[in-house]
Amino acid sequence: MLSEGFISAIRAQPKSANSAIAKDVGIYVHELHPTHVVKSSFKKSSAPVNALVASSTHIFTAQVDKAVVHVYSRDRGNQEALISFPERIHSLALVGDSVLVLGTAEGRIILWEVCTGRTISTPAAHLQAVSCIAATNSHIITGSEDSNVHVWSVPHLLSLGSNETHEPLRSLSNHRAGITSVAIGHSAGSTNICVSASKDNTIIVWNYLSGDLLRTYLLPSTPLCLALDPCDRATYVGFEDGSVQLIEFLQSNSRINPLFDTNLQTTPEQIKMPPWTTPSEAGATFCIGLSYDGTCLYSGHASGKISQWDTGRRAFSSELADLNAPVTNLLMLSPFPARRLTRATTVVKPKLGEAQYTLSVQLTGSLQSDPISQVIQNSGFPPSLLEDAIARFLAPAATSSSEDESLRKENEELWKVVQEQRDLQKKTWEKYSKLKSDGS
């Protein structure tokens, strides 16, 4: 049975004694269907905002004001490792299933290949701490307290042969205060978007591949977290006052996507719709997550409460849990996890300065697949399929001498039939012409 869930992380110690909350627990794995239940938990973690990610086998959390990352095994249900780094870690993101991206207090990012131990560190491109990170398989978006958003190329950062200094592809710098959250769209095309939220009470929608600013939205309160609609039609925003807000990008009367209407891109839009609020005081909204189908929104608050919202009614639905400490991270788990050919049973600790690495993974299936499966699993036609088609198109027709002889005989027989038909047509026409002349 398919079941959707999420992982939540809290910060610091519980606010008050609560016998219903297990001591020292810092991470909770929730299952939503058929009813909400805490499926498992992990101890000894105090995570800041934007500092929780999960692969298919592990959970990674940074720790408040520390230069360490805690690694938990999802299979064994325990803490597997405590990894130290040269700088305090403020934010985390995951590229694919095996590259952990860490944002540091000094404004640099570190990439750690958890299956090999290889690490790549960039210069301090940001002037202050990296407060939030979002990533796809090809790009990394970093936001900082210095109000800038940087776009990085994953292939360039992970290149084995490049000795160049790692620099961002471009910088997005229209905010006037620290960045609190970034989110990347779900498109694989050249018009994919990212959204950034800032303490200047604005969110900005960007085409991060070109660096173009698409829309600016002015908000009534300070936004702390973002979640994009599954179809990139809207974004959900969590505010410092505990409310949440839906901001729609598309309008029912629009002929084109308003985000790409050049007449609107230079004009900020004031959000006038009232925000959604909880019945009781819940504290600042530190994190939000959207269900797979976009019908339910979940938010974690400073009071320790996790709220559920009905996006169709645009209203508070229920309180799922009270974790008795600020809920700083909420990571949604898809009911359709990606099928992978390998899995990391254990992580390989970072190896600084080494040039040789060993890949440590477990194979989960055959490395070969049929062409139809390759086409279905790829976002476009696989390169191998295109190369084979081009090669077949350019190759000369391969025929044997016996086939040539058979074709020649068949061609002669066809021409013989054609000639017989022509003779018959000629005789018929001559007979018709004679009968016509006799009658006149």
C-alpha positions in Angstrom: 0.0 0.0 0.0 1.3 3.4 -1.0 1.9 5.7 2.0 3.2 9.3 2.1 5.1 10.6 5.0 7.6 13.2 6.1 10.6 13.7 8.3 10.7 16.4 10.9 13.6 17.8 13.0 13.6 19.9 16.1 16.1 22.3 17.7 17.5 22.3 21.2 15.9 20.7 24.3 12.1 20.4 25.0 10.4 23.6 26.3 8.8 21.7 29.2 8.5 18.3 30.8 6.3 16.2 28.6 6.0 12.4 29.3 4.5 11.9 25.9 7.7 13.0 24.2 10.7 10.7 24.3 13.9 12.3 25.7 16.8 13.2 23.5 14.8 12.6 20.3 15.6 15.1 17.6 14.3 13.6 14.4 10.9 12.0 13.8 9.7 9.9 10.8 6.0 10.4 10.2 3.5 8.3 8.2 0.4 10.0 7.1 -1.9 7.2 5.8 -4.2 5.7 6.7 -3.8 7.8 9.9 -0.9 10.0 11.1 1.6 8.1 13.2 5.3 8.6 14.2 6.9 5.5 12.6 10.4 5.9 14.0 12.7 8.4 15.6 16.4 9.2 16.0 18.1 10.7 19.1 20.8 13.3 19.8 20.1 15.9 17.2 19.5 19.7 17.4 19.1 20.9 13.8 18.9 24.5 12.7 16.5 25.6 9.9 17.3 24.3 6.4 19.6 21.6 7.8 17.9 18.3 7.2 18.1 16.1 4.1 17.5 12.4 3.4 18.7 9.9 0.8 17.2 6.5 0.2 19.4 5.0 2.9 20.5 7.8 5.3 19.3 11.0 7.1 21.8 13.9 7.4 21.4 16.8 9.8 23.6 19.7 10.7 23.8 20.8 14.3 23.2 24.2 15.8 26.4 26.2 16.0 28.6 23.2 15.4 31.0 22.1 12.6 29.5 18.6 12.5 26.9 16.6 10.6 25.1 13.7 12.1 24.4 10.7 9.8 21.6 8.3 10.6 21.0 4.9 8.9 17.4 4.5 7.9 17.8 0.8 7.5 19.3 0.1 10.9 17.5 2.9 12.7 20.5 4.3 14.6 23.2 7.0 14.3 25.8 5.7 12.0 28.5 8.5 12.1 29.4 12.0 13.3 31.3 13.8 10.6 33.4 16.9 11.4 34.1 19.7 9.0 36.5 22.7 9.2 33.6 25.2 9.5 30.2 25.4 11.2 27.5 24.1 9.0 24.4 26.2 8.5 22.4 24.5 5.7 22.3 21.2 3.7 21.0 20.0 0.4 21.3 16.7 -1.6 22.2 16.3 -5.2 20.8 13.0 -6.5 21.2 10.3 -3.8 24.9 10.5 -3.0 26.3 14.1 -3.0 25.7 16.1 0.1 26.0 19.9 -0.2 26.9 21.9 2.9 26.6 25.6 3.4 29.1 27.0 5.9 29.3 30.0 8.3 32.1 31.5 6.2 30.0 31.7 3.0 31.4 28.7 1.1 29.8 25.4 0.1 31.3 22.0 0.5 30.3 19.0 -1.7 30.8 15.5 -0.1 30.4 12.4 -2.2 29.1 10.0 0.5 30.0 6.9 -1.6 33.6 7.8 -2.1 34.5 10.3 0.6 35.6 12.9 -2.0 35.1 16.5 -0.9 35.1 19.7 -2.9 35.2 23.1 -1.2 34.6 26.4 -3.0 36.0 29.8 -2.0 33.9 32.0 0.2 31.6 33.3 -2.6 29.1 34.7 0.0 30.2 37.4 2.5 28.1 35.8 5.3 26.8 32.4 6.2 25.0 30.3 3.6 21.5 30.2 5.1 19.7 27.9 2.6 20.4 25.6 -0.4 18.3 24.0 -3.1 19.6 21.6 -5.7 18.9 19.7 -8.9 21.1 17.1 -10.6 22.7 19.9 -12.6 22.5 23.1 -10.5 22.8 24.3 -6.9 21.2 27.5 -5.6 22.6 29.0 -2.5 21.1 31.9 -0.4 23.0 33.8 2.2 22.6 36.4 5.0 24.5 38.8 2.6 21.2 39.1 0.6 22.7 37.4 -2.5 21.6 34.2 -4.3 24.3 32.3 -6.3 23.8 29.7 -9.0 26.4 26.9 -9.3 27.0 24.2 -11.9 27.1 20.7 -10.4 29.1 19.1 -13.3 31.7 21.9 -13.1 32.1 21.5 -9.3 32.4 17.7 -9.5 34.7 17.7 -12.5 37.8 15.6 -11.9 40.0 17.2 -14.5 39.4 20.9 -13.7 41.9 22.8 -11.7 40.1 26.1 -12.0 38.8 28.1 -9.0 35.2 27.2 -8.4 33.0 30.2 -9.0 29.2 30.6 -9.3 27.7 30.7 -12.8 25.8 33.9 -11.9 24.6 35.9 -8.9 21.0 37.1 -8.3 21.2 40.2 -6.2 17.9 42.1 -6.1 17.1 41.5 -2.4 18.1 44.0 0.2 18.3 41.7 3.3 19.3 38.2 4.2 17.9 35.2 2.3 15.7 32.9 4.4 14.7 30.2 1.9 15.1 29.1 -1.8 13.1 26.6 -3.8 13.7 25.2 -7.3 10.9 24.4 -9.8 10.2 21.0 -11.2 10.8 21.6 -14.9 13.7 20.1 -16.9 13.7 22.8 -19.5 15.5 26.1 -20.1 12.8 28.1 -18.4 12.9 26.4 -15.0 12.4 28.8 -12.1 13.6 29.3 -8.6 12.0 31.3 -5.8 13.9 33.2 -3.1 12.5 34.6 0.1 14.1 37.4 2.1 14.0 39.3 5.3 13.1 42.4 3.3 9.6 41.0 3.1 9.7 40.0 -0.5 9.9 36.9 -2.6 11.4 36.9 -6.1 10.8 34.5 -8.9 13.9 34.0 -11.2 14.8 32.1 -14.3 18.0 31.0 -12.7 19.4 29.5 -16.0 19.4 33.0 -17.6 19.5 35.1 -14.5 16.3 37.0 -15.4 14.1 38.4 -12.7 10.5 37.3 -13.5 8.3 38.7 -10.7 8.7 40.4 -7.3 6.0 40.0 -4.7 5.7 42.3 -1.7 4.6 40.5 1.5 2.8 41.7 4.7 5.3 39.9 7.0 8.8 38.3 6.9 8.8 35.0 5.0 10.9 32.2 6.6 10.2 29.2 4.3 8.9 28.3 0.8 7.3 25.3 -0.9 6.5 25.2 -4.6 3.4 23.7 -6.1 4.1 20.4 -7.9 3.3 22.1 -11.2 5.1 25.3 -10.4 1.7 27.2 -10.6 2.1 28.8 -7.1 4.3 29.0 -4.0 3.4 28.6 -0.4 5.1 30.9 2.1 5.5 30.5 5.9 5.7 33.7 7.9 7.4 34.9 11.0 4.0 35.6 12.6 3.0 31.9 12.3 0.7 32.3 9.3 1.0 30.8 5.8 0.1 32.3 2.4 -0.6 31.0 -1.1 0.8 33.1 -3.9 -0.4 32.1 -7.4 1.7 32.7 -10.4 -1.0 31.9 -13.0 -4.2 33.9 -13.5 -7.4 32.5 -15.0 -7.7 35.3 -17.6 -4.0 35.1 -18.7 -3.2 34.2 -22.2 0.4 33.5 -21.3 2.2 32.7 -18.1 2.4 36.0 -16.3 5.9 35.1 -15.1 7.2 35.5 -18.6 5.1 38.6 -19.5 7.8 41.3 -19.9 5.3 44.1 -19.2 4.9 42.7 -15.6 8.4 41.8 -14.7 9.5 45.3 -13.7 6.5 46.0 -11.5 6.4 44.5 -8.0 3.0 43.0 -6.9 1.6 43.6 -3.5 -0.1 40.6 -2.0 -3.4 41.6 -0.7 -5.1 38.3 0.0 -5.4 37.5 3.8 -2.9 34.8 5.1 -4.1 31.5 6.6 -3.9 31.4 10.3 -4.1 28.7 13.0 -6.9 28.7 15.6 -4.3 29.0 18.5 -0.9 30.6 18.8 1.7 28.3 17.1 4.7 30.6 16.8 6.8 31.4 13.8 6.5 29.0 10.8 10.0 27.7 10.4 9.3 25.0 7.7 6.6 23.9 5.3 6.1 20.9 3.0 3.5 20.0 0.4 1.9 16.6 -0.2 2.7 14.8 -3.5 -0.6 15.8 -5.1 -0.6 19.3 -3.7 -3.8 18.9 -1.7 -2.3 19.2 1.8 0.2 21.6 3.3 2.2 20.8 6.5 4.0 23.4 8.6 6.3 23.2 11.5 6.2 26.0 14.2 8.4 27.5 16.9 5.9 26.1 19.5 6.7 22.6 18.5 3.3 22.1 16.7 3.0 20.6 13.2 -0.1 21.8 11.4 -2.0 20.4 8.5 -3.7 22.8 6.0 -6.3 22.1 3.2 -5.0 23.8 0.1 -8.4 23.5 -1.6 -10.3 25.3 1.1 -7.2 27.5 1.9 -7.7 27.0 5.6 -6.3 25.2 8.7 -7.3 21.5 8.8 -5.8 20.0 12.0 -2.9 19.8 14.4 -0.9 16.6 13.6 1.6 16.7 16.5 3.2 18.7 19.2 6.9 17.9 19.5 7.5 20.2 22.5 10.4 22.0 20.8 10.8 24.3 17.8 10.2 22.3 14.6 13.0 23.6 12.3 12.8 21.2 9.4 10.1 19.3 7.5 11.1 17.0 4.6 8.3 15.4 2.5 8.8 11.7 1.4 7.4 10.8 -2.0 5.1 7.8 -2.1 6.9 6.9 -5.4 10.6 6.8 -4.5 13.0 6.8 -7.5 14.3 3.4 -8.5 18.1 3.3 -8.2 20.6 0.7 -9.4 22.9 1.3 -6.4 22.5 2.2 -2.7 25.0 3.4 -0.1 24.8 0.9 2.8 27.3 3.0 4.7 28.8 6.5 4.1 32.5 7.0 3.4 33.9 9.7 5.7 35.3 12.8 3.9 38.9 12.4 2.7 40.5 15.8 2.4 43.4 16.2 -0.1 43.3 12.6 -1.5 43.4 12.0 -5.2 42.3 8.4 -5.3 38.9 7.1 -4.2 37.0 3.9 -4.0 33.3 3.7 -4.7 31.5 1.9 -1.9 27.9 1.0 -3.0 25.6 -2.0 -3.1 24.0 -3.1 -6.4 20.3 -3.4 -6.2 19.5 -4.7 -9.7 20.8 -5.4 -13.2 22.9 -2.6 -14.8 21.3 -3.4 -18.1 17.8 -2.4 -19.2 15.8 -2.7 -22.3 15.5 0.3 -24.7 11.9 1.0 -23.8 12.7 1.3 -20.1 15.6 3.6 -20.9 13.3 5.9 -22.9 10.7 6.0 -20.1 13.2 6.7 -17.3 15.0 9.5 -19.2 13.7 13.1 -19.5 14.5 12.8 -23.2 15.8 10.2 -25.7 18.9 8.5 -24.2 22.1 9.4 -26.0 22.9 5.8 -26.8 19.5 5.5 -28.6 20.1 8.6 -30.7 23.6 7.6 -31.6 22.4 4.2 -32.8 19.6 5.8 -34.9 22.1 8.2 -36.5 24.5 5.4 -37.2 21.8 3.3 -38.9 20.6 6.2 -41.0 24.1 7.0 -42.3 25.2 3.4 -42.9 24.9 2.1 -46.5 22.3 -0.5 -47.2 23.9 -3.9 -46.7 22.7 -6.4 -49.3 24.2 -9.7 -50.5 24.7 -10.8 -54.2 21.9 -13.3 -53.9 19.5 -10.6 -52.7 20.6 -8.4 -55.6 19.8 -11.2 -58.1 16.4 -11.8 -56.5 15.5 -8.2 -56.7 16.7 -8.0 -60.4 14.4 -10.9 -61.3 11.5 -9.5 -59.4 12.0 -6.1 -61.2 12.0 -7.8 -64.6 8.8 -9.6 -63.9 7.1 -6.4 -62.8 8.3 -4.6 -66.0 6.9 -7.5 -68.0 3.5 -7.1 -66.4 3.6 -3.3 -67.0 4.4 -3.9 -70.7 1.5 -6.4 -71.1 -0.9 -3.8 -69.6 0.4 -1.2 -72.0 -0.1 -3.5 -75.0 -3.6 -4.3 -73.9 -4.4 -0.6 -73.4 -3.1 0.1 -76.9 -5.2 -2.6 -78.5 -8.3 -1.4 -76.6 -7.8 2.1 -77.7 -7.4 1.1 -81.4 -10.6 -1.0 -81.3 -12.5 1.9 -79.7 -11.2 4.4 -82.3 -12.2 2.0 -85.2 -15.7 1.5 -83.8 -16.1 5.3 -83.4 -15.1 6.0 -87.0 -17.4 3.3 -88.5 -20.3 4.8 -86.5 -19.8 8.3 -87.8 
